[in-house]
Amino acid sequence: MAVYLFVFLGVFSSLFAVLMPMYFARRIVDYSAICNTLSELGSIDSPYKNAVANVYFLPLALVNIAFLLFAYLLFADQLNNLHPLILMSFVSVGYLVAAIFPSDQGSPMKGSVRNQIHNLGGFFEYIGSGLGLILLGLSPYLWGGEWGVYLVISGGVILVMLILLISPFFQSIRGLIQRVAEYSYFGWMFVFSMSLLF
């Protein structure tokens, strides 16, 4: 029963992470998934600020924590330590911070204090998810060789995307870069969850 709940949480959170931005993006004039970040969906001036915070960011933070708790309960005997799961919980911290501290319009790198707190939450989200997946992939007892490689590559992609997000040279495609990072994290949740069914 616990395995099926774990699978549900993984599949649900993955699909939720993909579908909710699409839902809100269709409602915002001139929003581009290539150019605009996910934060801009719920920026301080967005007409959907509260909906994005309460229906997208906050629930995703909670579902991610639930998924990681079930991962611990189901696979604790196969983990060397809790470091990967603790690091991946930073994804929830990032989404919780995003819900409480909406970004400035345009989601600038600097901006108001509130915006800087928002960006700091995102920084921790990507550092945590990237390093967490890499450490999980390097765990000698948890997965087979293919899973280890997949997790290390996914974590590496997230860290590279973080560097590109911070770089001033890629500001015109920030939305695309961010989505690659997000899909790398939520993609492993989906793939791993589905693999438990077969």
N, C-alpha and C positions, 0 to 999 in steps of 0.2 A: 504493500500500500504506500509506504513512504517513497519508494522508487517512483511510483506513478505520480505522486504529488511533486516530486523533484522534477520529473520530466515535464509536467504541466507548467511549473514555474519557469523552467528554462525556455520552453517553446513560447509561452505567453509573453514573457518579458522581451524575448527577441522580436517577436512580431509586433508587440506594443512599441518597442523602440524604433521600429521602422515605420509603422503606420501612423502613429500620432504626429510626427513631424509633417508627414504628407497631408494629413487632415488639416492641420493649422496653416500650413504653407499655402494651401489652395484658397484660404480665406483672406490672405494678406496681399494687397495690391503690390505688384512689382517684386514680389519675393522670388528669389532664385536659389535653388538648392546648390548651385555651383558657387555663387558669390556670397550668399548670406549664411551666417552661422545659425545653429539651432537656438542659441541664446536670443537672437533677434526675434524669434517667434514670440517670446515673452518679455521683450525689452520694456523698459519703464514707460515708453510712449505707445506701446502696442495696445490696440483695443482688446486683445485677448490675453493680456498680461496675467490676470487672475486665473483664467481658464487653463493657460499653459502651466502655471505654477501648481495649481491644484489637481488638474486632470492628467497632466503629462509628467512634469518633473518630480513631484512628490510621490505619486504612485510607483514610478519607475525606481526611485530610490528605495522604497520599501520592498518591492518585489525582488530587487537585486540582493538586499540583505537576507530576505527569506531564502532565496536560492542558495546563497553562500552558507547559511546556517544548516540547510539540509545537506549540502555538500559535505560539511564537516561531520554531521551525524552519520551519513552513509559511508564516508570514505576516510574517517579519522584514522583507522588502523593502517591505511596505505600512505598517509602523509608523514613526511619526516618531521614537519613542524607546521605551525599555522601561518607562517609568514606570507605564503601566496594568497591565502584567503583574506588575511588582514589587509594586504595591499589592494586586493580587488574590492574590498569594502569601500575604498576611497572613491569608487564609482558612485556609490550611494551618497557619500559626503559631497561630491561634486554636484549631483542632482539636487540634493537638499539645499545646498548653498544657492544654487540657481533659482530654486523656488522661493527662497527667503530674500535674496538680494538680486533682483532683476538687473540685467545689464543696461547700460546707457543705449540710446538709439544708435544703431550702427555697430554696436559691440566693439568699441575701440580698445586698443591695448592699454591705454591709460584711463583717462576720464575721471569720473567721480570716485570717491572712496567706496561707495556701494559697488560700482563697476569693478574696481580693483579687487574687492573681496570676491565678487562673482568670478573674475578671471583666476584668482588664486584657487578657488574651488575647482575650476576646470583643469588647472595645472596639476593639482593633486589627483584628480580623476585619471588623467592620462598617464602620469608617472606611476600611479598605483596599479592601474590595469595592465600597463605594459610590463612593468617589472613582475607583477603577480603572475601573469601568464608565462613569462620566461622562467621564473622559479618553479612554477608548476610543471613546466615542460622538462626541466632539468632534474626533477624528482625521480630517483632511480627506481622506486617501487610502485609508482602510481600508474603509469601508462606504458604501453608498448612503445617501440621506437618511432612508429609513425605519428602517434599522438604527441610525443615529445617534440618532434620536429615541427609539427603543426602549431603547437602552443608557443614555441620559441619564435617561430616566424611571425605569428599573430602579434605577440608581444613586441617584437622588434618593429613591426609595421606601425604599431601605435606610437612607439617612442619616436620613430622617424617623422610621423605625421605631427607630433607635438612640436618638433623642431621646425617643421615647415609652417605650422600655424603661427609660431612666434616670429618667424622670418618676415621682414618687410617686403621681400621679393615675391611672395605668393599671396598677398592680400586679396587679389582679384578672384582667387579660387579657394578662399577659406572654407566656404560651405562644403565643397567637394572633399577637401583635405580632412575636415572634421568628420564627415560621414564615413570616410575610409577607416578612420580610427574607431568610430563608434561601431561600425559593422564588423570590424575585426574582433572587438570584444564580444558583442552580442551574437556574432556569428559562431564563435566557439561554444557559447551556451546552447545555441540551437543544435549545432551538429552533435555535440556531446550528449545532450539530452535525448535526441532522436536515436543515437546509437545504442542507448540503453534498452530501447524497445526491440532491437533485433539481435 
